[in-house]
Amino acid sequence: MGTKRNRGEKASPGEKRRLALLREVLEYALPPDRAEEALAGMLDALGSFGGVVAAPEAELARAPGMDPRAAHFLRVTLDLAKACMEDEAERLKRVMDTRSAVELFRPKFVGRKTEAVGLMLLDSRKGLLYNGILNEGSIGAVPVYIRRLVGLCIQHDAQSVLLAHNHPSGQALPSREDIVVTRQVQAALMSIDAALQDHIIFAGEDVMSFRDCGLLASSAARLMEERREELDAAREQAEELAWRERQPKARGGKAGKA
């Protein structure tokens, strides 16, 4: 068994810093001398800082100098640090294709017995800004969620949006309602200069992507055509109003004879 001095001599600067932080955490739950004893005991039993980080609470509690309260405090602290790292890693991810989107969406639907709608928001470089459940229930059951979707896009200054929902007891095939809601979302996003990048359906292990199937592009093309028609109609109305304004206004009554 190596002594504490030998450990300190062999440790790299990075490891020394990690061990110092670990000891500082332990001192919130134990007196300083017991924190030193507990740290040495955990390293002897678990082999390294990484072994301590990965160890379950019960194993931490068995180290000399430790007690159940200190083990629980350390495990919660380490889990919190891990969660922060996972959150940062997720934030830095790029969602460039269907595969990367599925990887990030899937954990939200695994084992879910009821329908839910997931939402991802991306910046201009496809970096992840938001990844959460937008609505519990059928994608078409609560139309007001589109308002919340637009609000989140504005809040996060999102440029691209991905939707996902699950068919817990069905197939990964879009229903008529799924297609209608997708067009509604595309239209709403066009109004704030954002774009729907994909809509993914999960059904157990099966997955269907609107983008990969060409449904997203065809829907977007129809919406763009409708938007152009609306703009053309608006221009015609504006031109007609301008023409009327230029015409001489009729005077009341008839002109008398000379």
Residue frames relative to the residue before (quaternion, step in Angstrom):
aa qw qx qy qz dx dy dz
M 1.0000 0.0000 0.0000 0.0000 0.00 0.00 0.00
G 0.3841 -0.7448 0.4981 0.2228 3.60 -0.71 1.02
T 0.4510 -0.6707 0.5060 0.3013 3.57 -1.07 0.65
K 0.6657 -0.4960 0.3750 0.4125 3.53 -1.33 0.30
R 0.6348 0.5278 -0.3353 0.4540 3.58 1.05 -0.76
N 0.6498 0.5091 -0.3256 0.4610 3.58 0.95 -0.84
R 0.6226 0.5350 -0.3440 0.4559 3.58 1.00 -0.77
G 0.6735 0.5058 -0.2978 0.4493 3.58 0.90 -0.92
E 0.6577 0.5118 -0.3165 0.4531 3.56 1.02 -0.76
K 0.7191 0.4563 -0.2498 0.4606 3.57 1.00 -0.82
A 0.5852 0.6215 -0.3689 0.3675 3.60 1.15 -0.58
S 0.4499 -0.6528 0.5393 0.2840 3.54 -1.15 0.71
P 0.6764 -0.4819 0.3407 0.4407 3.62 -1.19 0.28
G 0.6506 0.5192 -0.3217 0.4512 3.57 0.99 -0.78
E 0.6666 0.4933 -0.3028 0.4697 3.56 0.97 -0.87
K 0.6124 0.5478 -0.3493 0.4504 3.59 1.02 -0.76
R 0.6538 0.5041 -0.3136 0.4691 3.56 0.97 -0.83
R 0.6599 0.5067 -0.3171 0.4552 3.61 0.92 -0.84
L 0.6655 0.4948 -0.3025 0.4699 3.58 0.98 -0.84
A 0.6219 0.5315 -0.3407 0.4633 3.59 1.06 -0.71
L 0.6473 0.5029 -0.3147 0.4786 3.59 1.01 -0.80
L 0.6373 0.5272 -0.3259 0.4579 3.57 0.99 -0.82
R 0.6540 0.5009 -0.3095 0.4749 3.57 0.96 -0.84
E 0.6384 0.5278 -0.3295 0.4530 3.60 1.00 -0.79
V 0.6286 0.5157 -0.3334 0.4773 3.58 1.03 -0.74
L 0.6586 0.5218 -0.3099 0.4448 3.58 0.91 -0.92
E 0.6471 0.5445 -0.3231 0.4247 3.59 1.05 -0.70
Y 0.5624 0.5639 -0.4017 0.4521 3.59 1.26 -0.12
A 0.7603 0.3448 -0.1860 0.5182 3.60 1.19 -0.49
L 0.7795 0.2425 -0.1235 0.5642 3.60 1.23 -0.39
P 0.5677 -0.5408 0.4668 0.4091 3.62 -1.20 0.35
P 0.6773 -0.5368 0.3127 0.3942 3.63 -1.09 0.65
D 0.6799 0.4844 -0.3183 0.4492 3.61 0.87 -0.87
R 0.6709 0.4723 -0.3056 0.4832 3.59 1.03 -0.72
A 0.5850 0.5620 -0.3729 0.4505 3.59 1.15 -0.56
E 0.6375 0.5135 -0.3186 0.4779 3.59 1.03 -0.81
E 0.6620 0.5055 -0.3010 0.4643 3.57 0.95 -0.92
A 0.6649 0.5099 -0.3012 0.4552 3.58 0.95 -0.91
L 0.6397 0.5221 -0.3271 0.4595 3.58 0.98 -0.83
A 0.6665 0.4898 -0.3036 0.4729 3.59 0.89 -0.94
G 0.6617 0.5179 -0.3096 0.4451 3.58 0.96 -0.85
M 0.6602 0.4973 -0.3101 0.4698 3.60 0.96 -0.80
L 0.6593 0.5022 -0.3175 0.4608 3.58 0.95 -0.82
D 0.6358 0.5141 -0.3299 0.4718 3.60 1.04 -0.75
A 0.7228 0.4550 -0.2535 0.4541 3.56 0.91 -0.93
L 0.7984 0.3281 -0.1343 0.4867 3.57 0.96 -0.90
G 0.5467 -0.7077 0.3309 0.3013 3.57 1.32 0.01
S 0.8127 -0.0897 0.1070 0.5658 3.60 0.97 -0.73
F 0.6915 -0.4317 0.3669 0.4482 3.53 -1.34 0.07
G 0.6470 0.5250 -0.3165 0.4534 3.58 0.98 -0.86
G 0.6346 0.5303 -0.3292 0.4557 3.57 1.07 -0.73
V 0.6292 0.5218 -0.3241 0.4763 3.56 1.07 -0.74
V 0.6565 0.5288 -0.3072 0.4415 3.58 0.90 -0.95
A 0.7427 0.4247 -0.2228 0.4673 3.59 0.97 -0.86
A 0.5551 0.6588 -0.3862 0.3297 3.60 1.18 -0.42
P 0.4782 -0.6462 0.5029 0.3175 3.61 -1.06 0.66
E 0.6963 -0.5057 0.3224 0.3943 3.53 -1.26 0.50
A 0.6520 0.5304 -0.3266 0.4324 3.60 0.91 -0.87
E 0.6630 0.4977 -0.3093 0.4659 3.58 1.02 -0.74
L 0.6114 0.5333 -0.3449 0.4721 3.58 1.06 -0.67
A 0.6659 0.5333 -0.3030 0.4247 3.57 0.95 -0.89
R 0.6513 0.5346 -0.3222 0.4315 3.61 1.14 -0.53
A 0.5168 0.6483 -0.4271 0.3610 3.64 1.19 -0.27
P 0.5757 -0.5899 0.4302 0.3681 3.64 -1.05 0.72
G 0.7833 0.3030 -0.2394 0.4872 3.56 -0.93 0.92
M 0.6401 0.5187 -0.3285 0.4619 3.60 1.20 -0.38
D 0.0988 -0.7487 0.6454 0.1147 3.54 -1.32 0.26
P 0.7111 -0.4799 0.2817 0.4297 3.64 -1.16 0.37
R 0.6458 0.5220 -0.3334 0.4464 3.60 0.96 -0.78
A 0.6727 0.4823 -0.2945 0.4776 3.60 0.92 -0.91
A 0.6365 0.5283 -0.3314 0.4537 3.59 1.00 -0.79
H 0.6534 0.5038 -0.3133 0.4702 3.59 0.97 -0.85
F 0.6478 0.5181 -0.3186 0.4587 3.60 0.93 -0.89
L 0.6710 0.4903 -0.3034 0.4661 3.59 0.92 -0.88
R 0.6609 0.5125 -0.3211 0.4443 3.60 0.90 -0.89
V 0.6542 0.5012 -0.3131 0.4720 3.59 0.96 -0.84
T 0.6461 0.5223 -0.3192 0.4559 3.60 0.97 -0.83
L 0.6692 0.4886 -0.2949 0.4759 3.57 0.95 -0.88
D 0.6470 0.5132 -0.3213 0.4635 3.60 1.00 -0.79
L 0.6266 0.5281 -0.3317 0.4674 3.58 1.07 -0.73
A 0.6488 0.5050 -0.3151 0.4741 3.59 0.96 -0.85
K 0.6405 0.5230 -0.3186 0.4633 3.57 1.02 -0.82
A 0.6489 0.5186 -0.3145 0.4593 3.58 0.96 -0.86
C 0.6342 0.5233 -0.3243 0.4677 3.60 1.03 -0.78
M 0.6560 0.5054 -0.3072 0.4688 3.58 0.99 -0.83
E 0.6496 0.5090 -0.3176 0.4669 3.58 0.99 -0.83
D 0.6411 0.5244 -0.3208 0.4595 3.56 1.01 -0.82
E 0.6624 0.4969 -0.3035 0.4713 3.57 0.96 -0.85
A 0.6421 0.5185 -0.3231 0.4631 3.58 1.00 -0.83
E 0.6474 0.5129 -0.3185 0.4651 3.57 1.00 -0.82
R 0.6491 0.5356 -0.3191 0.4359 3.55 0.97 -0.87
L 0.7077 0.4682 -0.2554 0.4635 3.57 1.07 -0.75
K 0.5027 0.6711 -0.4232 0.3433 3.59 1.25 -0.16
R 0.2894 -0.7160 0.6090 0.1809 3.51 -1.26 0.57
V 0.2125 -0.7634 0.5999 0.1102 3.56 -0.92 0.94
M 0.0061 0.8603 -0.5053 0.0667 3.55 0.14 1.35
D 0.8132 0.1081 -0.0256 0.5713 3.59 1.15 -0.51
T 0.7293 -0.4250 0.3030 0.4423 3.55 -1.34 0.06
R 0.6361 0.5560 -0.3406 0.4127 3.58 0.94 -0.85
S 0.6895 0.4647 -0.2927 0.4722 3.59 0.84 -0.91
A 0.6250 0.5261 -0.3394 0.4662 3.60 1.08 -0.65
V 0.6469 0.5217 -0.3148 0.4585 3.59 0.95 -0.88
E 0.6357 0.5436 -0.3294 0.4381 3.60 0.96 -0.84
L 0.7132 0.4428 -0.2530 0.4809 3.58 0.99 -0.83
F 0.6826 0.4854 -0.2875 0.4645 3.59 1.06 -0.69
R 0.6174 0.6345 -0.3600 0.2944 3.58 0.84 -1.01
P 0.6493 0.5307 -0.3630 0.4062 3.68 0.79 -0.82
K 0.6330 0.5494 -0.3368 0.4290 3.60 1.12 -0.52
F 0.7533 0.3783 -0.2041 0.4978 3.59 1.20 -0.40
V 0.4753 0.6779 -0.4444 0.3422 3.61 1.24 -0.23
G 0.8480 0.1357 -0.1217 0.4976 3.57 -0.81 1.04
R 0.4997 0.6620 -0.4339 0.3518 3.61 1.22 -0.05
K 0.2694 -0.7963 0.5286 0.1179 3.56 -0.79 1.07
T 0.7203 0.3491 -0.2307 0.5532 3.59 1.25 -0.23
E 0.5915 -0.5898 0.4186 0.3564 3.55 -1.22 0.42
A 0.0336 0.7756 -0.6293 0.0370 3.54 -1.18 0.66
V 0.3069 -0.7318 0.5816 0.1791 3.54 -1.27 0.47
G 0.1740 -0.7913 0.5814 0.0742 3.57 -0.76 1.10
L 0.1478 -0.7903 0.5926 0.0492 3.54 -1.19 0.63
M 0.0353 -0.7560 0.6529 0.0312 3.53 -1.09 0.85
L 0.1458 -0.7698 0.6175 0.0699 3.54 -1.04 0.86
L 0.1310 -0.8047 0.5783 0.0306 3.57 -0.93 0.96
D 0.4317 -0.6598 0.5393 0.2956 3.54 -1.24 0.47
S 0.7612 -0.3984 0.2568 0.4425 3.58 -1.30 -0.08
R 0.6994 0.4165 -0.2571 0.5209 3.60 1.27 -0.38
K 0.5417 -0.6428 0.3708 0.3949 3.59 1.28 0.38
G 0.3833 0.7058 -0.4991 0.3253 3.57 1.17 0.52
L 0.5000 -0.6840 0.4529 0.2777 3.57 -1.03 0.84
L 0.1602 -0.7943 0.5836 0.0535 3.55 -0.82 1.11
Y 0.7999 -0.0015 0.0682 0.5963 3.57 1.05 -0.79
N 0.0698 0.7736 -0.6275 0.0546 3.56 -1.07 0.77
G 0.3386 0.7516 -0.4976 0.2697 3.58 -0.24 1.22
I 0.5775 -0.5382 0.4714 0.3933 3.52 -1.38 -0.08
L 0.3042 -0.7820 0.5256 0.1403 3.53 -0.64 1.19
N 0.8163 -0.0263 0.0923 0.5695 3.55 0.95 -0.88
E 0.2889 -0.7216 0.6021 0.1824 3.58 -1.03 0.82
G 0.6852 0.4253 -0.3333 0.4884 3.57 -0.69 1.06
S 0.7561 -0.3861 0.2789 0.4488 3.55 -1.33 0.03
I 0.5850 -0.6084 0.4091 0.3469 3.55 -1.09 0.73
G 0.7562 0.3642 -0.2163 0.4986 3.59 1.09 -0.56
A 0.5010 0.7006 -0.4053 0.3064 3.58 1.27 -0.12
V 0.7905 0.1961 -0.0945 0.5725 3.60 1.08 -0.68
P 0.2028 -0.8327 0.5016 0.1177 3.62 0.20 1.23
V 0.5855 0.6089 -0.3819 0.3749 3.60 1.09 -0.58
Y 0.5250 0.6450 -0.4318 0.3493 3.63 1.16 -0.33
I 0.5459 0.6038 -0.4129 0.4086 3.62 1.15 -0.41
R 0.6112 0.5417 -0.3466 0.4614 3.58 1.07 -0.69
R 0.6617 0.4883 -0.3069 0.4791 3.57 0.98 -0.84
L 0.6048 0.5629 -0.3454 0.4449 3.58 1.04 -0.76
V 0.6733 0.4803 -0.2910 0.4810 3.58 0.87 -0.97
G 0.6379 0.5367 -0.3285 0.4440 3.58 0.99 -0.79
L 0.6609 0.4955 -0.3040 0.4747 3.58 0.99 -0.82
C 0.6088 0.5484 -0.3472 0.4561 3.59 1.06 -0.72
I 0.6737 0.4805 -0.2913 0.4801 3.56 0.91 -0.91
Q 0.6444 0.5432 -0.3173 0.4347 3.57 0.95 -0.91
H 0.7698 0.3429 -0.1722 0.5100 3.60 0.94 -0.92
D 0.3665 -0.7412 0.4792 0.2944 3.59 1.30 -0.05
A 0.1955 0.8253 -0.5013 0.1714 3.56 0.99 0.91
Q 0.3035 -0.7488 0.5661 0.1632 3.54 -1.15 0.75
S 0.7885 0.1583 -0.0684 0.5903 3.58 1.13 -0.70
V 0.1702 -0.7837 0.5951 0.0520 3.52 -1.16 0.75
L 0.0736 -0.7585 0.6441 0.0665 3.56 -1.15 0.69
L 0.1851 -0.7619 0.6136 0.0940 3.53 -0.98 0.92
A 0.0247 0.7679 -0.6396 -0.0258 3.55 -1.27 0.41
H 0.0792 0.7684 -0.6351 0.0008 3.53 -1.19 0.53
N 0.3954 -0.7381 0.5078 0.2025 3.54 -1.23 0.40
H 0.2358 -0.6972 0.6560 0.1675 3.49 -1.38 0.49
P 0.2537 -0.8352 0.4599 0.1628 3.63 0.21 1.22
S 0.8185 0.1920 -0.0950 0.5330 3.59 0.94 -0.78
G 0.6565 0.5130 -0.3067 0.4602 3.56 1.22 0.39
Q 0.6200 -0.5121 0.4268 0.4137 3.52 -1.26 -0.52
A 0.5428 -0.6212 0.4598 0.3287 3.54 -1.27 0.45
L 0.4107 0.6729 -0.4997 0.3589 3.55 0.69 1.15
P 0.4664 -0.7035 0.4512 0.2897 3.60 -0.88 0.86
S 0.3416 -0.6999 0.5878 0.2189 3.54 -1.07 0.80
R 0.6799 -0.4463 0.3649 0.4532 3.55 -1.30 0.11
E 0.6349 0.5368 -0.3214 0.4532 3.57 1.04 -0.80
D 0.6212 0.5447 -0.3352 0.4528 3.60 1.03 -0.80
I 0.6732 0.4977 -0.2889 0.4643 3.56 0.95 -0.91
V 0.6487 0.5168 -0.3178 0.4594 3.59 0.97 -0.86
V 0.6712 0.4921 -0.3040 0.4636 3.59 0.89 -0.93
T 0.6107 0.5533 -0.3516 0.4441 3.58 1.03 -0.73
R 0.6635 0.4878 -0.3038 0.4791 3.59 0.94 -0.85
Q 0.6304 0.5334 -0.3372 0.4522 3.59 1.02 -0.76
V 0.6535 0.5006 -0.3070 0.4776 3.56 1.00 -0.84
Q 0.6349 0.5249 -0.3334 0.4586 3.60 0.94 -0.85
A 0.6640 0.5032 -0.3087 0.4589 3.59 0.90 -0.89
A 0.6571 0.5088 -0.3149 0.4585 3.59 0.95 -0.86
L 0.6784 0.4942 -0.2961 0.4559 3.59 0.98 -0.83
M 0.5837 0.5781 -0.3714 0.4325 3.59 1.10 -0.64
S 0.6487 0.5479 -0.3217 0.4189 3.57 1.03 -0.74
I 0.7486 0.3130 -0.2073 0.5464 3.62 1.22 -0.34
D 0.5254 -0.6766 0.3840 0.3446 3.59 1.24 0.49
A 0.5071 0.5674 -0.4755 0.4414 3.56 0.95 0.93
A 0.2782 -0.7762 0.5485 0.1386 3.58 -1.22 0.41
L 0.4006 -0.6731 0.5657 0.2578 3.53 -1.15 0.71
Q 0.2646 -0.8060 0.5152 0.1219 3.57 -0.46 1.23
D 0.7893 -0.1505 0.1079 0.5854 3.59 1.06 -0.66
H 0.1411 -0.7207 0.6672 0.1247 3.50 -1.39 0.30
I 0.0967 -0.8313 0.5470 -0.0189 3.55 -0.49 1.26
I 0.1829 -0.7691 0.6053 0.0926 3.56 -0.99 0.91
F 0.1650 -0.7748 0.6061 0.0712 3.58 -0.92 1.01
A 0.0771 0.7573 -0.6462 0.0546 3.56 -1.04 0.86
G 0.7784 -0.1799 0.0748 0.5968 3.57 0.12 1.28
E 0.8062 -0.1911 0.1749 0.5319 3.56 -0.71 -1.09
D 0.6037 0.5767 -0.3506 0.4243 3.59 1.25 -0.29
V 0.0827 -0.7854 0.6134 0.0073 3.53 -1.14 0.79
M 0.0616 -0.7796 0.6221 0.0383 3.56 -1.09 0.75
S 0.1765 -0.7889 0.5849 0.0663 3.55 -0.87 1.03
F 0.4472 -0.6826 0.5099 0.2721 3.58 -0.80 1.02
R 0.6558 0.5210 -0.3217 0.4416 3.59 0.95 -0.82
D 0.6859 0.4897 -0.2915 0.4525 3.58 0.85 -0.97
C 0.6983 0.4623 -0.2673 0.4766 3.60 1.10 -0.65
G 0.5293 -0.6575 0.3958 0.3618 3.58 1.27 -0.07
L 0.4783 0.6899 -0.4364 0.3239 3.60 1.24 -0.09
L 0.6412 0.5398 -0.3332 0.4319 3.58 1.03 -0.75
A 0.6702 0.4996 -0.3016 0.4585 3.60 0.92 -0.90
S 0.6737 0.4901 -0.3134 0.4558 3.59 0.90 -0.85
S 0.6401 0.5144 -0.3221 0.4710 3.56 1.04 -0.74
A 0.6520 0.5089 -0.3113 0.4680 3.57 0.98 -0.84
A 0.6340 0.5303 -0.3327 0.4540 3.59 1.00 -0.77
R 0.6530 0.5039 -0.3175 0.4679 3.59 0.96 -0.82
L 0.6555 0.5115 -0.3143 0.4582 3.56 0.97 -0.85
M 0.6424 0.5174 -0.3242 0.4632 3.58 0.99 -0.81
E 0.6411 0.5122 -0.3238 0.4710 3.59 1.00 -0.80
E 0.6483 0.5027 -0.3189 0.4746 3.60 0.95 -0.84
R 0.6496 0.5169 -0.3193 0.4570 3.57 0.99 -0.80
R 0.6408 0.5117 -0.3280 0.4691 3.59 1.01 -0.78
E 0.6437 0.5188 -0.3241 0.4598 3.58 0.99 -0.82
E 0.6471 0.5108 -0.3182 0.4681 3.57 1.00 -0.80
L 0.6574 0.5006 -0.3108 0.4697 3.59 0.98 -0.82
D 0.6352 0.5191 -0.3291 0.4677 3.60 1.01 -0.78
A 0.6513 0.5069 -0.3145 0.4690 3.57 0.96 -0.85
A 0.6492 0.5134 -0.3175 0.4628 3.58 1.00 -0.81
R 0.6409 0.5149 -0.3277 0.4657 3.60 1.01 -0.77
E 0.6410 0.5248 -0.3236 0.4572 3.59 0.99 -0.82
Q 0.6499 0.5042 -0.3157 0.4730 3.57 0.99 -0.80
A 0.6488 0.5151 -0.3200 0.4597 3.57 0.97 -0.84
E 0.6595 0.5037 -0.3079 0.4653 3.59 0.98 -0.85
E 0.6403 0.5194 -0.3269 0.4619 3.60 1.02 -0.78
L 0.6529 0.5052 -0.3136 0.4692 3.58 0.97 -0.83
A 0.6452 0.5157 -0.3181 0.4654 3.57 0.99 -0.83
W 0.6338 0.5261 -0.3287 0.4620 3.61 1.02 -0.81
R 0.6576 0.5100 -0.3158 0.4558 3.58 0.93 -0.86
E 0.6385 0.5350 -0.3275 0.4459 3.57 1.03 -0.78
R 0.6791 0.4983 -0.2961 0.4503 3.57 1.08 -0.66
Q 0.5848 0.5959 -0.3802 0.3979 3.65 1.17 -0.37
P 0.5515 -0.5949 0.4562 0.3658 3.62 -1.15 0.68
K 0.4127 -0.7114 0.5107 0.2508 3.55 -0.93 0.88
A 0.4920 -0.6698 0.4718 0.2943 3.61 -0.93 0.93
R 0.3292 -0.7367 0.5561 0.1993 3.55 -1.04 0.88
G 0.5200 -0.6536 0.4526 0.3124 3.55 -1.05 0.72
G 0.8006 0.2764 -0.2101 0.4884 3.64 -1.05 0.76
K 0.4905 -0.6473 0.4978 0.3044 3.58 -1.34 0.22
A 0.5251 -0.6258 0.4707 0.3334 3.57 -1.14 0.63
G 0.4441 -0.6944 0.4975 0.2705 3.66 -0.94 0.85
K 0.5460 -0.6092 0.4660 0.3372 3.56 -1.31 0.53
A 0.5361 -0.6171 0.4702 0.3328 3.53 -1.21 0.59
